[in-house]
């Protein structure tokens, strides 16, 4: 599990770190950038299907994950009780995956901001993954700029798409020639390529 390097204190003048790329650049065996291993809050942004959740789990490999129905349930309870469960406040690593509609859920937003601030102050690390809208961005200022980093994910372009299709073809034992000639509808996504190659495999 990646640890937090606390030996070097970040100065308040340090800017927030901004990184970009495809999910494959952050997954696998290569070391993660230092800021992603050090900073208290990591925002993981990008289009649907770009690998945000996988990247967040790679950054915080032993994290407690709060997403989907559980996120909604805990948010509703937190508004009613005006606090989050102790489990979420003290977890060394926490992934909040897909907070949405916070612009009109002011109570939930304020409680999430407080949770992020308290966790950062206590030395705990949190990743926030963009959901159905831009709500994740509303939470960025919950911690000081020098304590956060943002990863903007995108889909690969021509050569990257071909490499991905070839890799999945090899995993499925589908000839790479089929992967090279594969065509999927726009907008291109990883999932569309995987599904298309599964169809090719079923068709023999």
C-alpha positions in Angstrom: 0.0 0.0 0.0 1.3 3.4 -0.9 2.1 5.4 2.2 2.0 9.1 2.8 5.4 10.8 2.8 5.0 13.0 5.8 8.7 13.9 6.2 8.4 16.8 3.8 5.8 19.3 4.8 4.1 21.1 2.0 4.3 24.8 2.1 1.1 26.8 1.9 2.5 28.6 -1.2 2.8 25.3 -3.2 0.2 25.1 -6.0 -2.3 22.3 -6.4 -0.8 19.5 -8.6 -2.5 18.9 -11.9 -1.8 15.7 -13.9 -3.4 14.4 -17.1 -3.3 11.3 -19.2 -5.0 8.0 -19.9 -5.8 5.4 -17.2 -3.1 3.1 -18.5 -0.5 5.6 -17.4 -1.5 5.2 -13.8 -2.3 1.5 -13.7 0.1 -1.3 -13.7 3.6 -1.7 -12.2 5.1 1.7 -12.8 5.5 4.0 -9.8 2.8 6.6 -9.3 3.9 10.3 -9.4 5.0 11.4 -5.9 2.2 14.0 -5.5 -0.3 11.2 -5.9 1.4 9.3 -3.1 1.8 12.3 -0.8 -1.2 14.6 -1.0 -4.2 14.3 1.3 -6.9 14.8 -1.4 -6.8 13.5 -4.9 -9.5 14.4 -7.4 -9.9 12.0 -10.2 -11.8 13.5 -13.1 -12.7 12.5 -16.7 -15.4 11.2 -19.0 -17.5 8.2 -18.1 -15.7 4.9 -18.8 -12.2 6.5 -18.8 -11.1 4.4 -15.8 -11.5 6.9 -13.0 -12.5 4.3 -10.3 -9.7 2.0 -11.2 -7.1 4.8 -11.0 -8.5 5.9 -7.6 -8.1 2.4 -6.3 -4.6 2.2 -7.7 -3.7 5.5 -5.9 -5.3 4.3 -2.6 -4.8 0.6 -2.9 -6.1 -0.3 0.5 -8.9 2.2 0.7 -12.4 1.9 2.0 -14.7 2.6 -0.9 -17.9 4.6 -0.7 -20.0 4.6 -3.9 -23.4 4.1 -5.4 -26.2 3.2 -3.1 -23.9 3.1 -0.1 -22.8 6.7 -0.7 -26.4 7.9 -1.0 -27.4 6.0 2.2 -24.5 7.3 4.2 -25.1 10.9 2.9 -28.7 10.8 3.9 -27.8 9.5 7.4 -25.1 12.1 7.7 -27.5 14.9 7.0 -29.9 13.5 9.6 -27.3 13.0 12.2 -25.1 16.0 11.2 -22.0 13.9 11.1 -20.4 11.0 9.3 -19.8 7.6 10.8 -16.6 7.3 12.7 -15.5 4.6 10.3 -15.3 7.1 7.5 -13.6 9.8 9.5 -10.8 7.6 10.7 -10.1 5.3 7.8 -6.5 5.8 6.7 -7.6 5.8 3.0 -11.0 6.5 1.6 -12.4 6.6 -1.9 -15.6 8.7 -2.4 -16.7 7.5 -5.8 -19.3 9.4 -7.8 -20.8 12.2 -5.6 -23.5 13.8 -7.7 -26.1 16.6 -7.7 -24.3 18.4 -4.8 -25.3 21.8 -6.3 -28.9 21.2 -5.0 -27.9 19.0 -2.0 -26.3 21.7 0.0 -26.4 19.8 3.3 -24.6 16.8 1.8 -22.0 19.1 0.1 -21.2 20.9 3.4 -20.8 17.6 5.3 -18.6 16.2 2.5 -16.4 19.3 2.7 -16.1 19.0 6.4 -15.3 15.3 6.1 -12.5 16.0 3.6 -11.1 18.8 5.7 -11.1 16.8 9.0 -9.5 13.8 7.3 -6.8 15.9 5.8 -6.1 17.6 9.1 -5.8 14.1 10.7 -3.3 12.9 8.1 -5.8 10.6 6.3 -5.9 10.4 2.6 -9.0 10.6 0.4 -9.7 10.3 -3.3 -12.9 11.8 -4.8 -14.0 10.4 -8.2 -16.1 12.4 -10.5 -19.7 11.1 -10.9 -22.6 11.9 -13.2 -22.0 15.7 -13.1 -19.4 18.2 -12.0 -20.1 17.8 -8.3 -16.6 16.5 -7.5 -15.2 19.9 -8.5 -17.3 21.6 -5.8 -15.4 19.7 -3.1 -11.9 20.6 -4.3 -11.6 23.7 -2.0 -12.3 21.6 1.1 -8.6 21.4 1.7 -5.7 23.8 1.1 -4.3 23.8 -2.5 -0.9 22.5 -1.4 -2.7 19.4 0.0 -4.5 18.3 -3.1 -3.8 16.9 -6.5 -6.0 16.4 -9.6 -5.8 13.8 -12.3 -7.7 14.5 -15.5 -8.2 11.3 -17.4 -8.9 11.1 -21.2 -9.3 8.3 -23.7 -6.3 7.4 -25.8 -5.9 8.5 -29.4 -5.0 6.5 -32.5 -2.0 4.5 -31.5 -3.2 4.2 -27.9 -6.5 2.9 -29.0 -4.8 0.3 -31.2 -2.5 -0.8 -28.4 -5.5 -1.2 -26.1 -7.5 -3.2 -28.6 -4.5 -5.5 -29.3 -4.0 -6.0 -25.5 -7.6 -7.1 -25.0 -7.5 -9.3 -28.1 -4.4 -11.1 -26.7 -6.2 -11.6 -23.4 -9.2 -13.0 -25.2 -7.1 -15.1 -27.6 -8.6 -13.2 -30.6 -6.2 -12.6 -33.6 -4.6 -9.1 -33.5 -5.6 -8.6 -37.1 -9.2 -8.4 -35.9 -8.2 -5.9 -33.3 -6.4 -3.8 -35.9 -9.5 -3.7 -38.1 -11.9 -3.2 -35.3 -14.4 -0.3 -35.6 -16.6 1.0 -32.8 -19.2 3.7 -32.8 -18.3 7.2 -31.5 -17.7 8.2 -28.8 -14.9 5.6 -28.5 -14.7 4.0 -25.0 -12.7 1.1 -23.5 -16.0 -0.8 -22.8 -17.1 -0.6 -26.4 -13.8 -2.2 -27.6 -14.0 -4.9 -25.0 -17.6 -5.7 -25.9 -16.8 -5.7 -29.6 -13.9 -8.1 -29.1 -16.0 -10.4 -27.0 -18.5 -10.6 -29.8 -15.7 -11.5 -32.2 -14.6 -14.3 -29.9 -18.1 -15.7 -29.7 -18.4 -15.6 -33.4 -15.2 -17.6 -33.7 
